[in-house]
Amino acid sequence: IVQRRIFNFENRIVPMKLELHPAYPNPFNPTTTLRFDIPITDKVKSSSLDIYDVRGRLVESLASGTRLPGNYKVSWNADHFSSGVYFVRLIHGEDLKTTKVILLK
């Protein structure tokens, strides 16, 4: 399979698929960095990056709205949360990606 590369006006590669990269560091205390890629699409789509606890409750929304295709980085400061497992969920249109992070205090 051959993948084409598309470059934006700053000569950076534009992602071809939605991607949620592993958090770094993980486990973390109290801050971790989340990187994600928004792909080029044929229409504008809304996206969100949210944090959920192990019971499936939304505990924090880190980013939402429409985004241009590209690479993004968000820091999550979980200083006011208790130690445990959390899930990071990235939604872009109908596509969904999830990764697990561990907060150790």
ZADO-1210 file (C-alpha; in nm, 4 decimals, padded with zeros to 6 digits):
<atoms>
<atom x="00.0000" y="00.0000" z="00.0000" code="ILE" pos="1"/>
<atom x="00.1377" y="00.3362" z="-00.0997" code="VAL" pos="2"/>
<atom x="00.0461" y="00.6346" z="00.1151" code="GLN" pos="3"/>
<atom x="00.0629" y="00.9784" z="-00.0310" code="ARG" pos="4"/>
<atom x="00.2110" y="01.2576" z="00.1724" code="ARG" pos="5"/>
<atom x="00.0409" y="01.5924" z="00.1753" code="ILE" pos="6"/>
<atom x="00.2228" y="01.9036" z="00.2900" code="PHE" pos="7"/>
<atom x="00.0590" y="02.2136" z="00.4331" code="ASN" pos="8"/>
<atom x="00.1675" y="02.5707" z="00.3628" code="PHE" pos="9"/>
<atom x="00.4476" y="02.5443" z="00.6215" code="GLU" pos="10"/>
<atom x="00.5876" y="02.2389" z="00.4372" code="ASN" pos="11"/>
<atom x="00.4866" y="01.9995" z="00.7139" code="ARG" pos="12"/>
<atom x="00.3357" y="01.6598" z="00.6471" code="ILE" pos="13"/>
<atom x="-00.0408" y="01.6625" z="00.6982" code="VAL" pos="14"/>
<atom x="-00.1688" y="01.3425" z="00.8673" code="PRO" pos="15"/>
<atom x="-00.3712" y="01.1005" z="00.6557" code="MET" pos="16"/>
<atom x="-00.5437" y="00.9329" z="00.9529" code="LYS" pos="17"/>
<atom x="-00.6613" y="01.0141" z="01.3034" code="LEU" pos="18"/>
<atom x="-00.3980" y="00.9225" z="01.5599" code="GLU" pos="19"/>
<atom x="-00.3742" y="00.9469" z="01.9395" code="LEU" pos="20"/>
<atom x="-00.0141" y="00.8874" z="02.0414" code="HIS" pos="21"/>
<atom x="00.0851" y="00.7319" z="02.3764" code="PRO" pos="22"/>
<atom x="00.1001" y="00.9846" z="02.6601" code="ALA" pos="23"/>
<atom x="00.4430" y="01.0847" z="02.7853" code="TYR" pos="24"/>
<atom x="00.5352" y="01.0315" z="03.0572" code="PRO" pos="25"/>
<atom x="00.3054" y="00.7474" z="03.1562" code="ASN" pos="26"/>
<atom x="00.2730" y="00.6768" z="03.4475" code="PRO" pos="27"/>
<atom x="00.2900" y="01.0449" z="03.5382" code="PHE" pos="28"/>
<atom x="00.2699" y="01.2874" z="03.8312" code="ASN" pos="29"/>
<atom x="00.1071" y="01.5361" z="03.7944" code="PRO" pos="30"/>
<atom x="00.1491" y="01.6359" z="03.4263" code="THR" pos="31"/>
<atom x="00.1557" y="01.4348" z="03.1046" code="THR" pos="32"/>
<atom x="00.1710" y="01.5365" z="02.7394" code="THR" pos="33"/>
<atom x="-00.0866" y="01.4127" z="02.4897" code="LEU" pos="34"/>
<atom x="-00.0136" y="01.4296" z="02.1175" code="ARG" pos="35"/>
<atom x="-00.2696" y="01.3696" z="01.8450" code="PHE" pos="36"/>
<atom x="-00.2989" y="01.4035" z="01.4691" code="ASP" pos="37"/>
<atom x="-00.6046" y="01.5391" z="01.2877" code="ILE" pos="38"/>
<atom x="-00.6201" y="01.4107" z="00.9278" code="PRO" pos="39"/>
<atom x="-00.7081" y="01.5884" z="00.6101" code="ILE" pos="40"/>
<atom x="-01.0752" y="01.5269" z="00.5257" code="THR" pos="41"/>
<atom x="-01.3230" y="01.6247" z="00.2596" code="ASP" pos="42"/>
<atom x="-01.5337" y="01.8236" z="00.5072" code="LYS" pos="43"/>
<atom x="-01.4924" y="02.0122" z="00.8346" code="VAL" pos="44"/>
<atom x="-01.5387" y="01.7908" z="01.1403" code="LYS" pos="45"/>
<atom x="-01.5612" y="01.8681" z="01.5088" code="SER" pos="46"/>
<atom x="-01.3104" y="01.7068" z="01.7444" code="SER" pos="47"/>
<atom x="-01.2700" y="01.6657" z="02.1193" code="SER" pos="48"/>
<atom x="-01.0037" y="01.5396" z="02.3590" code="LEU" pos="49"/>
<atom x="-01.1507" y="01.4295" z="02.6925" code="ASP" pos="50"/>
<atom x="-01.0406" y="01.2495" z="03.0088" code="ILE" pos="51"/>
<atom x="-01.2573" y="00.9782" z="03.1690" code="TYR" pos="52"/>
<atom x="-01.2201" y="00.7886" z="03.4956" code="ASP" pos="53"/>
<atom x="-01.2462" y="00.4078" z="03.5236" code="VAL" pos="54"/>
<atom x="-01.6226" y="00.4363" z="03.5794" code="ARG" pos="55"/>
<atom x="-01.6641" y="00.6094" z="03.2451" code="GLY" pos="56"/>
<atom x="-01.7358" y="00.9535" z="03.3889" code="ARG" pos="57"/>
<atom x="-01.6039" y="01.2584" z="03.2075" code="LEU" pos="58"/>
<atom x="-01.3598" y="01.4274" z="03.4468" code="VAL" pos="59"/>
<atom x="-01.2038" y="01.6904" z="03.2195" code="GLU" pos="60"/>
<atom x="-01.2363" y="01.8214" z="02.8657" code="SER" pos="61"/>
<atom x="-00.8993" y="01.9333" z="02.7292" code="LEU" pos="62"/>
<atom x="-00.9878" y="02.0438" z="02.3770" code="ALA" pos="63"/>
<atom x="-01.2973" y="02.0718" z="02.1613" code="SER" pos="64"/>
<atom x="-01.4115" y="02.2358" z="01.8398" code="GLY" pos="65"/>
<atom x="-01.3092" y="02.2236" z="01.4772" code="THR" pos="66"/>
<atom x="-00.9401" y="02.1832" z="01.4007" code="ARG" pos="67"/>
<atom x="-00.7369" y="02.2157" z="01.0858" code="LEU" pos="68"/>
<atom x="-00.5472" y="01.9041" z="00.9777" code="PRO" pos="69"/>
<atom x="-00.2177" y="01.8792" z="01.1617" code="GLY" pos="70"/>
<atom x="-00.0288" y="01.7643" z="01.4691" code="ASN" pos="71"/>
<atom x="-00.1359" y="01.8825" z="01.8123" code="TYR" pos="72"/>
<atom x="00.0073" y="01.8629" z="02.1632" code="LYS" pos="73"/>
<atom x="-00.1831" y="01.9198" z="02.4892" code="VAL" pos="74"/>
<atom x="-00.0558" y="01.9004" z="02.8472" code="SER" pos="75"/>
<atom x="-00.2845" y="01.7585" z="03.1140" code="TRP" pos="76"/>
<atom x="-00.2192" y="01.8732" z="03.4706" code="ASN" pos="77"/>
<atom x="-00.3941" y="01.6191" z="03.6936" code="ALA" pos="78"/>
<atom x="-00.2760" y="01.7754" z="04.0195" code="ASP" pos="79"/>
<atom x="-00.6309" y="01.7960" z="04.1581" code="HIS" pos="80"/>
<atom x="-00.7180" y="01.4338" z="04.0684" code="PHE" pos="81"/>
<atom x="-00.6501" y="01.1234" z="04.2761" code="SER" pos="82"/>
<atom x="-00.4102" y="00.8482" z="04.1752" code="SER" pos="83"/>
<atom x="-00.5522" y="00.5922" z="03.9369" code="GLY" pos="84"/>
<atom x="-00.6221" y="00.4893" z="03.5811" code="VAL" pos="85"/>
<atom x="-00.7767" y="00.7375" z="03.3391" code="TYR" pos="86"/>
<atom x="-00.8726" y="00.7104" z="02.9746" code="PHE" pos="87"/>
<atom x="-00.7996" y="00.9744" z="02.7120" code="VAL" pos="88"/>
<atom x="-01.0583" y="00.9794" z="02.4336" code="ARG" pos="89"/>
<atom x="-01.0081" y="01.1585" z="02.1029" code="LEU" pos="90"/>
<atom x="-01.3117" y="01.1984" z="01.8773" code="ILE" pos="91"/>
<atom x="-01.2969" y="01.3487" z="01.5294" code="HIS" pos="92"/>
<atom x="-01.6248" y="01.3274" z="01.3420" code="GLY" pos="93"/>
<atom x="-01.7219" y="00.9587" z="01.3577" code="GLU" pos="94"/>
<atom x="-01.3692" y="00.8367" z="01.4399" code="ASP" pos="95"/>
<atom x="-01.2632" y="00.7522" z="01.7950" code="LEU" pos="96"/>
<atom x="-00.9265" y="00.6752" z="01.9554" code="LYS" pos="97"/>
<atom x="-00.8615" y="00.5910" z="02.3214" code="THR" pos="98"/>
<atom x="-00.5491" y="00.5456" z="02.5313" code="THR" pos="99"/>
<atom x="-00.4899" y="00.4716" z="02.8996" code="LYS" pos="100"/>
<atom x="-00.2868" y="00.6884" z="03.1381" code="VAL" pos="101"/>
<atom x="-00.1878" y="00.6199" z="03.4978" code="ILE" pos="102"/>
<atom x="-00.1600" y="00.8966" z="03.7557" code="LEU" pos="103"/>
<atom x="00.0738" y="00.7996" z="04.0431" code="LEU" pos="104"/>
<atom x="00.1061" y="01.0375" z="04.3357" code="LYS" pos="105"/>
</atoms>
